[in-house]
Amino acid sequence: MNPSKQFAKYVTSSVLGMLGLSCYILADTYFISAGIGELGLAALNIAIPIFNLISGIGLMTGVGAASRFSAYRAAKDKRADVLFSHACAFGLAAGIVLTVAGALFSEKLCLLLGADGETLALTNEYLKTLMCTSLLFILNNILTAFVRNDGNPRLSMAAMLTGSLANILLDYVFIFPLGLGMFGAAAATASAPLISMLILSLHFITKANTFHPMKCRISPRLLCACLSMGIFSLITELSSAVVMILFNHSVFALEGNTGVAAYGVIANIALVAVSIFTGISQGLQPLASVSAAENDRKTLARGLRLSLLLALFVSALLLLTAILFGEPITALFNKQGDAKLAALAERGLVLYFTGFFAAGINIVCAAFAAACARVRESFVISILRGAVLIVPAVLFLPEIAGTDGIWLSFPAAEALTLLVSVLFLVSFFRKFAKSAKSS
């Protein structure tokens, strides 16, 4: 298949699938704001960092193992057959740990995340349900990545979209007719990966799969090699979690629970934006893994160029949407018509979304580095944007610019990280060209 057509096939399916995944929380945001109100919205925003953690573990395991699977299969390495079992074993262990932690410590975790007397009960109800069903999210991410890399990106896309649509429907049913409140919202969200996995099982039923679950001894070395290739996904998700926790505390100090609710609107719409860039990077990943393994510099460069151009186009579209439609978008999540919430969210959307020009490139570069087995560079880019730069930005910029400083912390950290991403790309292709000439 033509590399450009192959790229379009994988990216389209991956972006649509990730959009479906991000709608899990966006649907909760809409129905919670309509059915429970401002405090419910604030409680959801406090709990979301744990969803980022769960999603990050699943993506790290799935994307990492599936990337290694693509590279091994291209090299006709026999170890390709055992990678799925390694990924599932790790996912099962992680899911059990999170479930036990949720059952025993969810209330203490809520307090650490910033819940107060007004939001604690609502946050705990949502968070405990989410953590106790974490295994479903992790296994779904693993299976989705393997099915996509096994030449069936359309099925993985269809599974994620079907799960998302089911989540939206069940959100309505559980919150309104059944009156289950925050528990209902979390239960609807947990149903989505279960339905998605049922769709993905068609890959096995139709015998289209080239990977199989098998009984094998777990190799810590092979498992670490898989996880290292997906570490950028975990750090990307954890960066969102770190940002949300810091922002929640900072906004609460300046604007109270109304500010946290306003940030909830911004953060959940931003979650959809990040999912688009994650989808682009995941669509690039199979092409980059195989091209790097085969030393195909031309295809590798073309895939990266298309990904970066698409990321820039999406960034411009997102910012334009925030500028032109910030008011009606905010109104969707502000059913009580709170003027302060509306003002904070509308201005915050525009300031925050300027950061996606750099963020989109950084996410693609981190994924590209991981797909080319440049784990250290992927880690550096991811940790810079996820913690090293965003933490001081969100601590100090509000001292200078108040609430605007909070929204601008994200663009500032991403812009500085962009310098490192550009240096990596220049260095990578210089070294790649030299190695190609010498071989």
Protein Blocks (a to p, Z undefined) as FASTA:
>chain_A
ZZklmmmmmmmmmmmmmmmmmmmmmmmmmmmmmmnommlmmmmmmmmmmmmmmmmmmmmm
mmmmmmmmmmmmmnopaklmmmmmmmmmmmmmmmmmmmmmmmmmmmmmmmmnopafklmm
mmmmmmmmmmmmmmmmmmmmmmmmmmmmnopamlmmmmmmmmmmmmmmmmmmmmmmnonm
jmlmmmmmmmmmmmmmmmmmmmmmnopafbdcddddddfklmmmmmmmmmmmmmmmmmmm
mmmmmmmmmmmmmnojmlmmmmmmmmmmmmmmmmmmmmmmmmmmmmmmmmmmnopaklmm
mmmmmmmmmmmmmmmmmmmmmmmmmmmmmmmmmmnopaklmmmmmmmmmmmmmmmmmmmm
mmmmmmmmmmnopaklmmmmmmmmmmmmmmmmmmmmmmmnommlmmmmmmmmmmmmmmmm
mmmmmmmmmmmmmmmmmZZ
